Every structure is written in C-alpha cells, then in structure tokens.
C-alpha cells in the first residue's frame, strides 16, 4: 500500500499532507527517508518528525516441516488426544498438519505455521497428487487394477480416475488427486481386498525419500519453492 494512502486511512493526515511531509523529508521508514509514491507494509516502522506513527512488527518466522508419521499417531492438534502428532514431534513452535493421514497408515505429512499455504493446498486438494505404497491381503489381479484406475463407486461418490502400478503380487503404488477419508481402504474393500499396510511417499513435489520413520526435517528451499509454484 502507498504510504500516503496508509496514513490517510488511519486518520493521521490527508494524502496531500503526507506528500508534503515526504517532500520536506519529515518522514522516515525503518530509519530511512522516503520518496513520493513509496509502498509500505504494516511491518514497517514509520516516523514523522522523529515520532513513531506505526511501530514495526516482527515478521513471524515461517516453518515448513515434513514428517514420516508412524502407525498409531493421530493427525490432530488436540493435545488431549492420545498419541497426537503435536506431542509426538515436540516442536518448540506452534505448528499444525496440512491435511491428514489416518491413524492406521504411515508416511509423509507436512506441518507448518503458515496458514496461507495450508489454505492454498487444501483449496486445490483435488488437483494435488499424493502417492502411496499399499499392501493388500490377497493376490492382485489385472481386473482389480483396471477397476481402481477407472474410479470406484463408494457410498456417496465415485472416486476420480487414478494412476496405479503393480509392484508385486500383493503390493501396488497408487497416485490420487483426491482427499477422501480413508479413500484407498474403501476403494479396495469394494473389490474384497483388505489393506494390510499403507504408506504415503509423496505429496505434490515433496517426496519422503530416506527420512526415517518417526523423524522430521525442514523442507529445503528448492522443495518449498517447487511446492509454492505448483499450488499457486
């Protein structure tokens, strides 16, 4: 926002009066003289004749973590819930998970204190790829794989088409672009398959890689930039 608009909207001066103060070198932003038309933010310290008009606010340090969640950990910020993800990680700053991964599954989940990125990811959830490795209780057939690819009719909806690849007689890899609750388990049950093991290995461009079970780390700058690019 332009400085003259910022100060006039807060009732300090008219825009014309602010421009005159700027020309007379009576305003500083973060200790520096300003120019006409300069833009500022609420984090900037603004002084007129040495007196503070807007006190600088410290920018919140944004945190972006990836975590390899073990089975049994609940993806909730409710610390009254047994085995909740927040207490398990024990991070010193307030963070919250982006989306969910059910208690009976393990693998990748992202955590942050950046509400903007959470909203963007959740708003575009039906376009975001999430990749899983799945083991089932009986031999996988070509018919089963083809039916899963085409979409599965569940109680209240039909799942979107997905990519699926057989790994061995009892395991497959699947890429979803939906976030339905316990979606893979429900899809498998429609064809009388029971999931014995489920692990999420990728969310959008973020891959679990060699991160140990129960461990977390910060996203790299390259990972974060790639994530932001894909959700914007």
N, C-alpha and C positions, 0 to 999 in steps of 0.2 A: 504494500500500500504506500502511496506517496505520503511524504512527511506532512505536507500541508493538509491533506485530507485526514490523516490520522489524528492530528492535533485539533482540527476543527470539529470532527465528530465527537471528540471527548470534551468539547466545550471550552477549551483553553483559549483559542484565538480563531479569528476568521482565516480563511485560506490566504486572503490578500495580506493579512497581518503577518502570517507565518512567512510568506515570501519576502516581505520586507525585512523581517528578522534574519532571514538567511542571507540576504544581500548585505546586511550590516554586520555579518559574521558574529551574530549573538547566539547562535545555536550550535551545539556540538552533538554528535552521535558517537557514543563509545570513545569520547575524548577527542574526536576529530571534527574539523569544520565540515560543513555540508554544502551541497550545491542545489540550485533550483531543480525541482523535479525528482530529487533523490527518493528512492524507495527504502522503507524500513520495515522491521518486524517488531512484534511485541517483546522479543528478547533483547532488543537494543536499549541502551541507556541514553536517554535524551535529556539534555540540559539546556536551559535558556538563561543567559547571563549567570552561568555557574550553578543555577539551582536545578535540582532533578525534577523533571516533569514526568518521566517514565523510567522506573527503575528496571535495570537489566534483570532478566530471569535466566537462570542456568538452564541450558538445554538438557532434557532428560537423555541420559546415555542409553541408547537403544541396544537391546540384547537379542541375539538370534542364535538359538541352540538347536542341535539335532541330538536325539536320544534314541538309544537302542533299548526299547522297552521290553522287559521280561514278561512272561506269562504271569498273571496274578496281580499286576499293577493296574489300578483304576485311573483312567484319564480324566480326573476331576480336580478342581481347585479347592474342593471342600475338604479341609484338613480333619474334619470329624469322620470322614470315610476311611475305613481301614485300608492300608496299602495304597494310599493315594499317591499320585505321581509327584506332587509338590514336595511332600515329606521325603519320598524316596530319593529324589535328586538332591534336595537340601541346598539349593542355590541361594546365595545370600541376598539376592534382589528379588522383588516380586515379578514372577513370570506366569504365563498360562499357556496351556497346549493349544495348538491350532488344529481344530477338528478333534477326532477321536480315533482310538484303536481299541477294540474290545478287550476285556479282561483276559479272555482265553487265547488271545493272539499275542505275538511278539513282533518286534521290529521297529521300523523308523517312525518317529513322530517329531514334529517341530514344536519348539516352545519359544515364546518371545514376550516382550513387554510393549510391543509396537501394535497398538490397536488398529492402525490404518492397514498394515499388511495383513492382519487377520481378516479384516472385513473384505479386502480385495480377494484373498484366497477363497474365502467361504462364498462370496458372491459369484465367483467364477468356477465353483467346485465342479459343475457338470462338464467343464471343458478341461479340467486338470487331470493328467494321467497319474495314476497310482498303481504301482506294480507289486505283485505278491508272488511268493512261492507257497504252494499248497500241497499237502499230502493227504490222500483220502484212504478209505478203509478197504477198497477193492479195486481190481484192475480197471484201468481207464480204457474206454473204447473210443473209436473214431466217431461214433454216433453221439456219444456224450459230449465230446469236444465241439462238434458241429452245432449241437443244440445250444451249448453255452455261448458260442460265438454269435449266434443269431439273436440272442436275447431270451430271457426266461420269464415266463408269466408267473408272477408271485401273487399274493393275496390281493394287493391293492394297486399293483402296477406291473408293467413289463420292463425288464432291465434293458438298457441300451446295448447295442452291439459292442462286442469287446474283442480284444486280441487274446488268444490263448495258445500255448505251446506245450506239448507233452515233453516232460523231462525223462521220465521212466515209467514203468507200468503203474506206479502208484502216485506219481507226483506230476504237477504241471505248474507252469508260470502263467499268470493272467494279468492283463492291464485293463483297469477300469477307468471310466471317466464319470463315475457317479459316486455318491457318498451315502448310499442307503445303509441303514443299520444292519450289521451282520450280513451284508449282501452276499458274499461268497458262500457262506454256510447255507443260507437259504436257497441259493441257486443250486447248489449241489444236492440238497435234500429233495428237490423237485424230481431228481432222477435217481433217488435212492442211494446217493453217495453221502457218507458222513466224513466231515473234515476232521482229521486227526492232528494236523499241525498246520498253522498258518503264520506266515512271516511277511511283513511288508518290507520291501527292499528299496523302494524309490517313491518319492513324491515330486512330481514335475521334473525338475532337473537335479534334485538332491538325491544322491544315492547313498545307501547305508555303508557300502564298502566294507572295510575291515574294522569298523567301530565295534568294540567288544560288547557283549550282552550286559546291560545294566550300566553302560558308560554313556557319557555325553561329551560333546565338544561344541565350540563356537563354529558357525558357518564361516568359511573363507570369504574374502571379498569377491572372488570370482563366482562362488556359489550364490552369494547374496545378489550380486548384480544380475546373474542369469535368472534367478527367481523373480526379481522385480520386473525384468524385461518381459517375462512370459505372462505375468498376471496383469500387466498394465494394458 
